[in-house]
Amino acid sequence: MNVFYGTMTSKGQTTVPAEVRELLNLKSGDKLRYVVKNGTVILKAKNKKAADLAGVLFRSDIDPLAIEDIDDIVSDAVVNQSAERQ
């Protein structure tokens, strides 16, 4: 487990440490999801698209996605598609 520290400004803003940005492959404009459960916060990058799942079930050269990651990707795609229609 890696631990990284940041500081919150008076406006509630913080900088994501460079190491975390690299680990999550974050780029400017990427969305972040904060999942809070039992007092623990999990930061998830929302920089995957439903198209990223194409062929994932049939490829032996990559690790399969966890069901939670699949749920996140599908829900993000639904939200984005709904927003584009309005």
Disulfide bonds with the S-S distance in Angstrom:
none
